[in-house]
Amino acid sequence: MDRKGKGQPITSWTIHMIFRDFLGKRAGLIKALTTDHEKFHQQCDPQKPYMCLYGCPNETWELKEPPDGPHELPEPNIGVNFARDGMPEKDWLAHVAIHSDAWLYSYAFYIAIRAGLDAETRMQLFDMIDSNPAIYEIVCGTANTSRAKEKPPGSSSKKVSSLYTFLFILDPYAPSLAFSFSTCVAAVVAATNCTLILPDKEPWRCAEGQWGPYYG
């Protein structure tokens, strides 16, 4: 399966296709950072060129160089191998985990926007994704597996969590912003009880230190 889903254009993906792709990639990344962490550590040679950790839809993982030149889809954090020996292994794995979460979120919602999913469907997709513990939580041992049961449907639209003032708007037709977007989502994933809201007219919105429902 290629990165666009068996050759099927991303503009035709459904919410369930996006979610299945998310789950497959997520499972592969979790494997790399937990059961396969020794193998992953060995492959992350700081002497090699910039490397990226990719999760694959078939629940495997791959460490390789990023593509040369401009690219359409969001890419994982570049250079995970360079930081390997600069911090304790546990902290390094957590660092890679949070950037992996950022990539998964950016990848899923980039496709959601390109596929023309409306605001209600994007909110549904977010709730489906958010019902799973973040990779960062799993790697750090803080995952709350019961939170999906405790969270009532649609509760994400009622959350408003404080963050530092940050303004960011992603143009889905400007792939050059993909790296900046991954950095943005990394902050979202790291924040406690933070909710990402996908409004009608702007794909992503945070203003004046608040994430919250967008009423147009």
C-alpha positions, 0 to 999 in steps of 0.5 A: 500500500503506497502512502496515498492508499493503494493508488487511490487519490486522497481527494476521494478518501472517506473518514473511515479510510483516513481513520484506518490509515491513522490506526495502521501508522500509529500501531507501527510507530508504537511498535518502533518506540516500544517493542522494537526500540532497541532495533530503532535505536541501532538504526538511528545512527547520528553519522547517517544523513537526516532520517525520518521515522515513518509509520506504515498503514500495515502496522510496520515502521520505516526509518529513511531519509525524507524525500528530496525537494517539495512534497505534497503530504506532511512529513515526519520530524527530520533528523530523529537520528541526530538527537539520539546521543544528546539525551537519555534514551527515555527522553529521546524516545519521548521526543520522537513520540510526540513528533510522531503524534504531530505527524499523525494528526497533521497527515490525517487532517491534511487528507481530511481537508483535501478530501473535502470533509465538512466541519462536522465530519472533521470533528467526528474524525478528531473524536475517533482519533482522540479516543486513542491514547497518544503515542507520547502517553504510551511511551511515557507510561501515562496513557489512560485507556479508560478515557474513551469510555469516560468521554461523552460523544461530541465532548471535544466541541465543548472543551476550551483549553488555555495555551500560550498565544499562538496564531496559525492557519494552514493553507492545505494547498501550500505543502511548504507549510507542512513542517510548521504545521507538525510543529504546531500540532506537537504543542497541541499534543503536549498540552493537557486536555487540549482540543484541536478545533477544525472550523468551517472556513479555516482548517486550523485556528488558535487565537489569544491563547484559546482553542475553542469552537469556531462560530464563523 
